[in-house]
Amino acid sequence: MYGWIWRHLPGNVWVRALISLLLVLAVIYVLFQYVFPWAEPLLPFNDVTVDNQ
């Protein structure tokens, strides 16, 4: 998959590296802004079974 992406990016090695970095940053941004907030209520992290006594 990564080889396919690398072969289809335009430019020389430095341009491809820059575009790859921008793509990774865009994926991270989308995950933190949209995917993780959407999935947070569905995850059981706040289901605590230990009582404070």
Secondary structure, 3 states (H helix, E strand, C coil): CHHHHHHHCCCCHHHHHHHHHHHHHHHHHHHHHHHHHHHHHHCHHHCCCCCCC
